[in-house]
Amino acid sequence: MDINPNKIWEEFENKRIGKLTAVDLLSRLIENSNKSEIRLEAITTLVKLIPYDNKLYSILENLMVSDESKNIRVLLQDSYIKIE
């Protein structure tokens, strides 16, 4: 199975996978993908799935500091300002 954020969302929406599995898969994509487009899409999907809680906050905060893509860091900084 080709795993991408859209496929994960589709599987979740069709109740083929649960929320925890979807969050785990998206987190792995964010952590392991070399493609900033995939990471960005995974972040956007992850935010749709779970409210801003400690786990999501930690993931986004870590990415904001360490992601190699300037676009992702800027997006996360904007999101961070909105939730503060």
C-alpha positions as CSV (number, residue, x, y, z in Angstrom):
1,M,0.0,0.0,0.0
2,D,1.3,3.4,-1.0
3,I,0.9,5.4,2.2
4,N,0.3,9.1,1.8
5,P,-1.8,11.6,3.8
6,N,-4.7,11.5,1.4
7,K,-4.9,7.7,1.6
8,I,-4.7,7.7,5.4
9,W,-7.5,10.3,5.5
10,E,-9.6,8.2,3.1
11,E,-9.0,5.0,5.2
12,F,-10.0,6.9,8.4
13,E,-13.1,8.4,6.8
14,N,-14.2,5.0,5.5
15,K,-13.6,3.6,9.0
16,R,-11.0,1.1,7.8
17,I,-8.5,2.5,10.3
18,G,-9.1,4.1,13.6
19,K,-8.0,7.6,14.8
20,L,-5.0,6.3,16.7
21,T,-3.7,4.4,13.7
22,A,-4.2,7.4,11.5
23,V,-2.4,9.7,13.9
24,D,0.5,7.2,14.2
25,L,0.8,6.8,10.4
26,L,0.7,10.6,9.8
27,S,3.3,11.1,12.6
28,R,5.6,8.6,10.9
29,L,5.2,10.3,7.5
30,I,6.1,13.6,9.1
31,E,9.1,12.2,10.8
32,N,10.4,10.0,8.0
33,S,9.4,11.6,4.7
34,N,12.1,13.4,2.7
35,K,9.5,15.3,0.7
36,S,8.4,18.6,2.3
37,E,5.1,18.4,0.3
38,I,4.2,15.1,2.0
39,R,5.2,16.4,5.4
40,L,3.1,19.5,4.9
41,E,0.1,17.5,3.8
42,A,0.5,15.1,6.7
43,I,0.7,18.0,9.2
44,T,-2.5,19.5,7.7
45,T,-4.3,16.1,7.9
46,L,-3.0,15.5,11.5
47,V,-4.4,18.8,12.6
48,K,-7.8,17.9,11.1
49,L,-7.8,14.6,13.1
50,I,-6.9,15.7,16.6
51,P,-7.4,18.8,18.6
52,Y,-4.5,20.7,19.9
53,D,-3.5,18.6,22.8
54,N,-0.1,17.9,24.4
55,K,0.9,15.2,21.8
56,L,0.1,17.3,18.8
57,Y,1.6,20.4,20.4
58,S,4.9,18.5,20.9
59,I,5.0,17.2,17.4
60,L,4.3,20.7,15.9
61,E,6.7,22.4,18.2
62,N,9.5,20.0,17.4
63,L,8.9,20.4,13.6
64,M,8.8,24.2,14.0
65,V,12.3,24.2,15.4
66,S,13.9,21.4,13.4
67,D,12.2,20.9,10.0
68,E,14.5,21.5,7.0
69,S,11.7,23.1,5.0
70,K,11.3,26.8,5.5
71,N,7.7,26.6,4.3
72,I,6.8,24.1,6.9
73,R,8.5,26.1,9.7
74,V,6.6,29.2,8.6
75,L,3.3,27.4,8.5
76,L,3.9,25.9,11.9
77,Q,4.8,29.3,13.4
78,D,1.6,30.8,12.0
79,S,-0.3,27.9,13.6
80,Y,1.5,28.3,16.8
81,I,0.5,31.9,17.0
82,K,-3.1,31.0,16.5
83,I,-3.2,28.5,19.3
84,E,-1.4,30.6,21.9
